């Protein structure tokens, strides 16, 4: 579970997605993870 307090930049999140998709594709099939990433992209930390 991603920390609610973690501050991700869109670029950092994209890199996380690319690296994660290469190393652990099954993790990115998890609905909660997809939703968490979508929230970060839609609402980047200020």
CHARMM-style PDB file with segment names, atoms N, HN, CA, C and O in Angstrom:
ATOM      1  N   UNK     1       0.851  -1.188   0.000  1.00  0.00      PROA
ATOM      2  CA  UNK     1       0.000   0.000   0.000  1.00  0.00      PROA
ATOM      3  C   UNK     1       0.885   1.236   0.000  1.00  0.00      PROA
ATOM      4  O   UNK     1       1.808   1.347   0.807  1.00  0.00      PROA
ATOM      5  N   UNK     2       0.607   2.146  -0.891  1.00  0.00      PROA
ATOM      6  HN  UNK     2      -0.142   2.056  -1.547  1.00  0.00      PROA
ATOM      7  CA  UNK     2       1.404   3.366  -0.956  1.00  0.00      PROA
ATOM      8  C   UNK     2       1.031   4.277   0.195  1.00  0.00      PROA
ATOM      9  O   UNK     2      -0.144   4.419   0.530  1.00  0.00      PROA
ATOM     10  N   UNK     3       2.026   4.890   0.793  1.00  0.00      PROA
ATOM     11  HN  UNK     3       2.981   4.776   0.520  1.00  0.00      PROA
ATOM     12  CA  UNK     3       1.771   5.803   1.901  1.00  0.00      PROA
ATOM     13  C   UNK     3       0.974   7.003   1.428  1.00  0.00      PROA
ATOM     14  O   UNK     3       1.277   7.589   0.388  1.00  0.00      PROA
ATOM     15  N   UNK     4      -0.042   7.368   2.192  1.00  0.00      PROA
ATOM     16  HN  UNK     4      -0.288   6.892   3.036  1.00  0.00      PROA
ATOM     17  CA  UNK     4      -0.845   8.547   1.843  1.00  0.00      PROA
ATOM     18  C   UNK     4      -0.008   9.814   1.944  1.00  0.00      PROA
ATOM     19  O   UNK     4      -0.331  10.823   1.317  1.00  0.00      PROA
ATOM     20  N   UNK     5       1.067   9.771   2.728  1.00  0.00      PROA
ATOM     21  HN  UNK     5       1.330   8.951   3.237  1.00  0.00      PROA
ATOM     22  CA  UNK     5       1.893  10.958   2.949  1.00  0.00      PROA
ATOM     23  C   UNK     5       3.044  11.055   1.951  1.00  0.00      PROA
ATOM     24  O   UNK     5       3.732  12.075   1.893  1.00  0.00      PROA
ATOM     25  N   UNK     6       3.256  10.002   1.169  1.00  0.00      PROA
ATOM     26  HN  UNK     6       2.698   9.174   1.216  1.00  0.00      PROA
ATOM     27  CA  UNK     6       4.357  10.030   0.208  1.00  0.00      PROA
ATOM     28  C   UNK     6       4.084  11.071  -0.870  1.00  0.00      PROA
ATOM     29  O   UNK     6       2.957  11.200  -1.348  1.00  0.00      PROA
ATOM     30  N   UNK     7       5.118  11.807  -1.249  1.00  0.00      PROA
ATOM     31  HN  UNK     7       6.034  11.702  -0.861  1.00  0.00      PROA
ATOM     32  CA  UNK     7       4.959  12.843  -2.271  1.00  0.00      PROA
ATOM     33  C   UNK     7       5.623  12.355  -3.557  1.00  0.00      PROA
ATOM     34  O   UNK     7       6.846  12.247  -3.644  1.00  0.00      PROA
ATOM     35  N   UNK     8       4.782  12.063  -4.553  1.00  0.00      PROA
ATOM     36  HN  UNK     8       3.789  12.151  -4.482  1.00  0.00      PROA
ATOM     37  CA  UNK     8       5.293  11.574  -5.824  1.00  0.00      PROA
ATOM     38  C   UNK     8       5.137  12.664  -6.880  1.00  0.00      PROA
ATOM     39  O   UNK     8       4.101  13.325  -6.948  1.00  0.00      PROA
ATOM     40  N   UNK     9       6.147  12.846  -7.687  1.00  0.00      PROA
ATOM     41  HN  UNK     9       6.989  12.309  -7.633  1.00  0.00      PROA
ATOM     42  CA  UNK     9       6.010  13.720  -8.850  1.00  0.00      PROA
ATOM     43  C   UNK     9       5.527  12.870 -10.019  1.00  0.00      PROA
ATOM     44  O   UNK     9       5.764  11.662 -10.026  1.00  0.00      PROA
ATOM     45  N   UNK    10       4.859  13.459 -11.004  1.00  0.00      PROA
ATOM     46  HN  UNK    10       4.666  14.441 -10.999  1.00  0.00      PROA
ATOM     47  CA  UNK    10       4.409  12.675 -12.156  1.00  0.00      PROA
ATOM     48  C   UNK    10       5.558  11.923 -12.834  1.00  0.00      PROA
ATOM     49  O   UNK    10       5.398  10.769 -13.234  1.00  0.00      PROA
ATOM     50  N   UNK    11       6.701  12.572 -12.959  1.00  0.00      PROA
ATOM     51  HN  UNK    11       6.831  13.509 -12.634  1.00  0.00      PROA
ATOM     52  CA  UNK    11       7.848  11.917 -13.596  1.00  0.00      PROA
ATOM     53  C   UNK    11       8.303  10.715 -12.768  1.00  0.00      PROA
ATOM     54  O   UNK    11       8.602   9.653 -13.314  1.00  0.00      PROA
ATOM     55  N   UNK    12       8.352  10.891 -11.462  1.00  0.00      PROA
ATOM     56  HN  UNK    12       8.109  11.753 -11.019  1.00  0.00      PROA
ATOM     57  CA  UNK    12       8.785   9.799 -10.586  1.00  0.00      PROA
ATOM     58  C   UNK    12       7.808   8.646 -10.694  1.00  0.00      PROA
ATOM     59  O   UNK    12       8.211   7.484 -10.740  1.00  0.00      PROA
ATOM     60  N   UNK    13       6.510   8.970 -10.735  1.00  0.00      PROA
ATOM     61  HN  UNK    13       6.183   9.915 -10.698  1.00  0.00      PROA
ATOM     62  CA  UNK    13       5.489   7.930 -10.824  1.00  0.00      PROA
ATOM     63  C   UNK    13       5.597   7.180 -12.135  1.00  0.00      PROA
ATOM     64  O   UNK    13       5.461   5.957 -12.172  1.00  0.00      PROA
ATOM     65  N   UNK    14       5.845   7.917 -13.218  1.00  0.00      PROA
ATOM     66  HN  UNK    14       5.956   8.910 -13.188  1.00  0.00      PROA
ATOM     67  CA  UNK    14       5.999   7.270 -14.526  1.00  0.00      PROA
ATOM     68  C   UNK    14       7.178   6.313 -14.509  1.00  0.00      PROA
ATOM     69  O   UNK    14       7.096   5.203 -15.036  1.00  0.00      PROA
ATOM     70  N   UNK    15       8.280   6.752 -13.899  1.00  0.00      PROA
ATOM     71  HN  UNK    15       8.346   7.653 -13.471  1.00  0.00      PROA
ATOM     72  CA  UNK    15       9.466   5.887 -13.802  1.00  0.00      PROA
ATOM     73  C   UNK    15       9.131   4.655 -12.959  1.00  0.00      PROA
ATOM     74  O   UNK    15       9.533   3.542 -13.295  1.00  0.00      PROA
ATOM     75  N   UNK    16       8.400   4.856 -11.873  1.00  0.00      PROA
ATOM     76  HN  UNK    16       8.073   5.761 -11.600  1.00  0.00      PROA
ATOM     77  CA  UNK    16       7.991   3.732 -11.037  1.00  0.00      PROA
ATOM     78  C   UNK    16       7.167   2.746 -11.846  1.00  0.00      PROA
ATOM     79  O   UNK    16       7.371   1.537 -11.745  1.00  0.00      PROA
ATOM     80  N   UNK    17       6.235   3.252 -12.650  1.00  0.00      PROA
ATOM     81  HN  UNK    17       6.069   4.235 -12.732  1.00  0.00      PROA
ATOM     82  CA  UNK    17       5.383   2.387 -13.455  1.00  0.00      PROA
ATOM     83  C   UNK    17       6.212   1.600 -14.465  1.00  0.00      PROA
ATOM     84  O   UNK    17       6.011   0.398 -14.638  1.00  0.00      PROA
ATOM     85  N   UNK    18       7.145   2.281 -15.132  1.00  0.00      PROA
ATOM     86  HN  UNK    18       7.308   3.258 -14.992  1.00  0.00      PROA
ATOM     87  CA  UNK    18       7.950   1.620 -16.159  1.00  0.00      PROA
ATOM     88  C   UNK    18       8.840   0.551 -15.546  1.00  0.00      PROA
ATOM     89  O   UNK    18       8.913  -0.570 -16.050  1.00  0.00      PROA
ATOM     90  N   UNK    19       9.511   0.895 -14.466  1.00  0.00      PROA
ATOM     91  HN  UNK    19       9.452   1.806 -14.056  1.00  0.00      PROA
ATOM     92  CA  UNK    19      10.398  -0.072 -13.815  1.00  0.00      PROA
ATOM     93  C   UNK    19       9.586  -1.217 -13.236  1.00  0.00      PROA
ATOM     94  O   UNK    19       9.946  -2.385 -13.385  1.00  0.00      PROA
ATOM     95  N   UNK    20       8.475  -0.871 -12.568  1.00  0.00      PROA
ATOM     96  HN  UNK    20       8.183   0.077 -12.447  1.00  0.00      PROA
ATOM     97  CA  UNK    20       7.641  -1.897 -11.946  1.00  0.00      PROA
ATOM     98  C   UNK    20       7.043  -2.839 -12.980  1.00  0.00      PROA
ATOM     99  O   UNK    20       6.959  -4.047 -12.759  1.00  0.00      PROA
ATOM    100  N   UNK    21       6.626  -2.271 -14.122  1.00  0.00      PROA
ATOM    101  HN  UNK    21       6.694  -1.289 -14.301  1.00  0.00      PROA
ATOM    102  CA  UNK    21       6.010  -3.094 -15.156  1.00  0.00      PROA
ATOM    103  C   UNK    21       7.028  -4.092 -15.725  1.00  0.00      PROA
ATOM    104  O   UNK    21       6.669  -5.205 -16.108  1.00  0.00      PROA
ATOM    105  N   UNK    22       8.283  -3.684 -15.774  1.00  0.00      PROA
ATOM    106  HN  UNK    22       8.575  -2.780 -15.462  1.00  0.00      PROA
ATOM    107  CA  UNK    22       9.323  -4.581 -16.273  1.00  0.00      PROA
ATOM    108  C   UNK    22       9.664  -5.661 -15.250  1.00  0.00      PROA
ATOM    109  O   UNK    22       9.847  -6.826 -15.604  1.00  0.00      PROA
ATOM    110  N   UNK    23       9.748  -5.271 -13.992  1.00  0.00      PROA
ATOM    111  HN  UNK    23       9.599  -4.325 -13.705  1.00  0.00      PROA
ATOM    112  CA  UNK    23      10.253  -6.194 -12.977  1.00  0.00      PROA
ATOM    113  C   UNK    23       9.163  -7.061 -12.359  1.00  0.00      PROA
ATOM    114  O   UNK    23       9.406  -8.214 -12.002  1.00  0.00      PROA
ATOM    115  N   UNK    24       7.957  -6.502 -12.236  1.00  0.00      PROA
ATOM    116  HN  UNK    24       7.759  -5.566 -12.526  1.00  0.00      PROA
ATOM    117  CA  UNK    24       6.887  -7.234 -11.545  1.00  0.00      PROA
ATOM    118  C   UNK    24       5.535  -6.911 -12.177  1.00  0.00      PROA
ATOM    119  O   UNK    24       4.711  -6.233 -11.563  1.00  0.00      PROA
ATOM    120  N   UNK    25       5.299  -7.390 -13.396  1.00  0.00      PROA
ATOM    121  HN  UNK    25       5.968  -7.941 -13.896  1.00  0.00      PROA
ATOM    122  CA  UNK    25       4.053  -7.064 -14.087  1.00  0.00      PROA
ATOM    123  C   UNK    25       2.817  -7.456 -13.287  1.00  0.00      PROA
ATOM    124  O   UNK    25       1.802  -6.762 -13.338  1.00  0.00      PROA
ATOM    125  N   UNK    26       2.891  -8.545 -12.560  1.00  0.00      PROA
ATOM    126  HN  UNK    26       3.716  -9.109 -12.519  1.00  0.00      PROA
ATOM    127  CA  UNK    26       1.718  -9.012 -11.823  1.00  0.00      PROA
ATOM    128  C   UNK    26       1.271  -7.974 -10.791  1.00  0.00      PROA
ATOM    129  O   UNK    26       0.079  -7.857 -10.505  1.00  0.00      PROA
ATOM    130  N   UNK    27       2.227  -7.219 -10.229  1.00  0.00      PROA
ATOM    131  HN  UNK    27       3.195  -7.315 -10.460  1.00  0.00      PROA
ATOM    132  CA  UNK    27       1.867  -6.196  -9.251  1.00  0.00      PROA
ATOM    133  C   UNK    27       0.984  -5.129  -9.875  1.00  0.00      PROA
ATOM    134  O   UNK    27       0.132  -4.554  -9.198  1.00  0.00      PROA
ATOM    135  N   UNK    28       1.181  -4.858 -11.161  1.00  0.00      PROA
ATOM    136  HN  UNK    28       1.874  -5.325 -11.711  1.00  0.00      PROA
ATOM    137  CA  UNK    28       0.434  -3.789 -11.811  1.00  0.00      PROA
ATOM    138  C   UNK    28      -0.928  -4.266 -12.305  1.00  0.00      PROA
ATOM    139  O   UNK    28      -1.692  -3.494 -12.885  1.00  0.00      PROA
ATOM    140  N   UNK    29      -1.227  -5.547 -12.073  1.00  0.00      PROA
ATOM    141  HN  UNK    29      -0.607  -6.174 -11.602  1.00  0.00      PROA
ATOM    142  CA  UNK    29      -2.576  -6.027 -12.334  1.00  0.00      PROA
ATOM    143  C   UNK    29      -3.467  -5.822 -11.111  1.00  0.00      PROA
ATOM    144  O   UNK    29      -4.675  -6.053 -11.167  1.00  0.00      PROA
ATOM    145  N   UNK    30      -2.867  -5.389 -10.017  1.00  0.00      PROA
ATOM    146  HN  UNK    30      -1.886  -5.201  -9.972  1.00  0.00      PROA
ATOM    147  CA  UNK    30      -3.624  -5.169  -8.788  1.00  0.00      PROA
ATOM    148  C   UNK    30      -4.443  -3.885  -8.908  1.00  0.00      PROA
ATOM    149  O   UNK    30      -3.902  -2.815  -9.186  1.00  0.00      PROA
ATOM    150  N   UNK    31      -5.745  -4.006  -8.696  1.00  0.00      PROA
ATOM    151  HN  UNK    31      -6.185  -4.875  -8.470  1.00  0.00      PROA
ATOM    152  CA  UNK    31      -6.646  -2.865  -8.887  1.00  0.00      PROA
ATOM    153  C   UNK    31      -6.292  -1.722  -7.931  1.00  0.00      PROA
ATOM    154  O   UNK    31      -6.281  -0.560  -8.336  1.00  0.00      PROA
ATOM    155  N   UNK    32      -6.006  -2.039  -6.687  1.00  0.00      PROA
ATOM    156  HN  UNK    32      -6.015  -2.983  -6.358  1.00  0.00      PROA
ATOM    157  CA  UNK    32      -5.702  -0.983  -5.718  1.00  0.00      PROA
ATOM    158  C   UNK    32      -4.460  -0.213  -6.122  1.00  0.00      PROA
ATOM    159  O   UNK    32      -4.407   1.008  -5.969  1.00  0.00      PROA
ATOM    160  N   UNK    33      -3.459  -0.917  -6.638  1.00  0.00      PROA
ATOM    161  HN  UNK    33      -3.502  -1.908  -6.763  1.00  0.00      PROA
ATOM    162  CA  UNK    33      -2.234  -0.236  -7.057  1.00  0.00      PROA
ATOM    163  C   UNK    33      -2.515   0.661  -8.261  1.00  0.00      PROA
ATOM    164  O   UNK    33      -2.037   1.794  -8.323  1.00  0.00      PROA
ATOM    165  N   UNK    34      -3.287   0.153  -9.208  1.00  0.00      PROA
ATOM    166  HN  UNK    34      -3.675  -0.767  -9.157  1.00  0.00      PROA
ATOM    167  CA  UNK    34      -3.642   0.960 -10.375  1.00  0.00      PROA
ATOM    168  C   UNK    34      -4.374   2.223  -9.948  1.00  0.00      PROA
ATOM    169  O   UNK    34      -4.099   3.309 -10.458  1.00  0.00      PROA
ATOM    170  N   UNK    35      -5.310   2.080  -9.007  1.00  0.00      PROA
ATOM    171  HN  UNK    35      -5.533   1.197  -8.592  1.00  0.00      PROA
ATOM    172  CA  UNK    35      -6.077   3.235  -8.544  1.00  0.00      PROA
ATOM    173  C   UNK    35      -5.180   4.218  -7.811  1.00  0.00      PROA
ATOM    174  O   UNK    35      -5.322   5.430  -7.969  1.00  0.00      PROA
ATOM    175  N   UNK    36      -4.254   3.699  -7.006  1.00  0.00      PROA
ATOM    176  HN  UNK    36      -4.139   2.714  -6.877  1.00  0.00      PROA
ATOM    177  CA  UNK    36      -3.344   4.569  -6.272  1.00  0.00      PROA
ATOM    178  C   UNK    36      -2.462   5.360  -7.232  1.00  0.00      PROA
ATOM    179  O   UNK    36      -2.258   6.560  -7.052  1.00  0.00      PROA
ATOM    180  N   UNK    37      -1.943   4.684  -8.248  1.00  0.00      PROA
ATOM    181  HN  UNK    37      -2.109   3.709  -8.394  1.00  0.00      PROA
ATOM    182  CA  UNK    37      -1.112   5.366  -9.247  1.00  0.00      PROA
ATOM    183  C   UNK    37      -1.937   6.406 -10.000  1.00  0.00      PROA
ATOM    184  O   UNK    37      -1.456   7.506 -10.271  1.00  0.00      PROA
ATOM    185  N   UNK    38      -3.169   6.061 -10.336  1.00  0.00      PROA
ATOM    186  HN  UNK    38      -3.559   5.167 -10.116  1.00  0.00      PROA
ATOM    187  CA  UNK    38      -4.039   7.000 -11.050  1.00  0.00      PROA
ATOM    188  C   UNK    38      -4.290   8.248 -10.211  1.00  0.00      PROA
ATOM    189  O   UNK    38      -4.313   9.357 -10.744  1.00  0.00      PROA
ATOM    190  N   UNK    39      -4.477   8.077  -8.905  1.00  0.00      PROA
ATOM    191  HN  UNK    39      -4.458   7.176  -8.471  1.00  0.00      PROA
ATOM    192  CA  UNK    39      -4.707   9.236  -8.030  1.00  0.00      PROA
ATOM    193  C   UNK    39      -3.473  10.123  -7.997  1.00  0.00      PROA
ATOM    194  O   UNK    39      -3.583  11.349  -8.032  1.00  0.00      PROA
ATOM    195  N   UNK    40      -2.300   9.505  -7.930  1.00  0.00      PROA
ATOM    196  HN  UNK    40      -2.211   8.509  -7.902  1.00  0.00      PROA
ATOM    197  CA  UNK    40      -1.061  10.290  -7.891  1.00  0.00      PROA
ATOM    198  C   UNK    40      -0.898  11.090  -9.179  1.00  0.00      PROA
ATOM    199  O   UNK    40      -0.517  12.260  -9.145  1.00  0.00      PROA
ATOM    200  N   UNK    41      -1.188  10.455 -10.317  1.00  0.00      PROA
ATOM    201  HN  UNK    41      -1.497   9.504 -10.345  1.00  0.00      PROA
ATOM    202  CA  UNK    41      -1.044  11.140 -11.600  1.00  0.00      PROA
ATOM    203  C   UNK    41      -2.075  12.262 -11.720  1.00  0.00      PROA
ATOM    204  O   UNK    41      -1.765  13.347 -12.212  1.00  0.00      PROA
ATOM    205  N   UNK    42      -3.305  11.994 -11.267  1.00  0.00      PROA
ATOM    206  HN  UNK    42      -3.557  11.113 -10.868  1.00  0.00      PROA
ATOM    207  CA  UNK    42      -4.373  12.984 -11.382  1.00  0.00      PROA
ATOM    208  C   UNK    42      -4.195  14.133 -10.396  1.00  0.00      PROA
ATOM    209  O   UNK    42      -4.575  15.269 -10.681  1.00  0.00      PROA
ATOM    210  N   UNK    43      -3.614  13.833  -9.235  1.00  0.00      PROA
ATOM    211  HN  UNK    43      -3.306  12.910  -9.003  1.00  0.00      PROA
ATOM    212  CA  UNK    43      -3.484  14.831  -8.181  1.00  0.00      PROA
ATOM    213  C   UNK    43      -2.069  14.798  -7.607  1.00  0.00      PROA
ATOM    214  O   UNK    43      -1.869  14.337  -6.483  1.00  0.00      PROA
ATOM    215  N   UNK    44      -1.082  15.285  -8.374  1.00  0.00      PROA
ATOM    216  HN  UNK    44      -1.245  15.659  -9.287  1.00  0.00      PROA
ATOM    217  CA  UNK    44       0.300  15.258  -7.883  1.00  0.00      PROA
ATOM    218  C   UNK    44       0.453  16.060  -6.596  1.00  0.00      PROA
ATOM    219  O   UNK    44      -0.243  17.053  -6.387  1.00  0.00      PROA
ATOM    220  N   UNK    45       1.355  15.630  -5.750  1.00  0.00      PROA
ATOM    221  HN  UNK    45       1.920  14.823  -5.919  1.00  0.00      PROA
ATOM    222  CA  UNK    45       1.589  16.319  -4.482  1.00  0.00      PROA
ATOM    223  C   UNK    45       2.027  17.753  -4.737  1.00  0.00      PROA
ATOM    224  O   UNK    45       2.807  18.032  -5.648  1.00  0.00      PROA
ATOM    225  N   UNK    46       1.517  18.640  -3.927  1.00  0.00      PROA
ATOM    226  HN  UNK    46       0.884  18.413  -3.187  1.00  0.00      PROA
ATOM    227  CA  UNK    46       1.862  20.054  -4.080  1.00  0.00      PROA
ATOM    228  C   UNK    46       3.212  20.336  -3.423  1.00  0.00      PROA
ATOM    229  OT1 UNK    46       3.683  21.473  -3.442  1.00  0.00      PROA
TER     230      UNK     46
END
